[in-house]
Amino acid sequence: MAYVLLGKRNFDRVLDAVKARQLSFRTPLGSKPVSQWSFVGDDPASRTYVNAKSEMASWCGFRSMQYNLPAETSQEELLDRIALLNADKVIHGILVQLPLPKHLEQEEIIRSILPEKDVDGLHVVNAGKVASGNLVTGLVSCTPAGAMMLIRHADGDNLSG
């Protein structure tokens, strides 16, 4: 059987749910959730993607901040930046836009982000939790989560075929 997947309708539902959920999330000081997006280099497609994600986060009620770092940023400089963000209690989520310039070790960068602040759900702790079925504390990567939401809206939880 064929299904038409209506992304726009599901997109609106998801955004409404995210907006409503973030209203219930407040820090002890009552501030909005804060996400930090880091972009290294000058890839135009990645820059467009980061800008769109930042805009969407703001639209959903998150405080969104961006750090744009030059392509020649060293591994140590990026790791130091992530360490500062990990320690910053104001920052609730960290995303380093991939791909990184070729001289940077992507896996080490991903592992350096605290699992609880890993917006992309790429840290091995989050991947392991999701792989073992823990969808409560494991952070799921957005693209596969979005694809599964579209399928479930079309056909419920039946993924056969």
Disulfide bonds with the S-S distance in Angstrom:
none
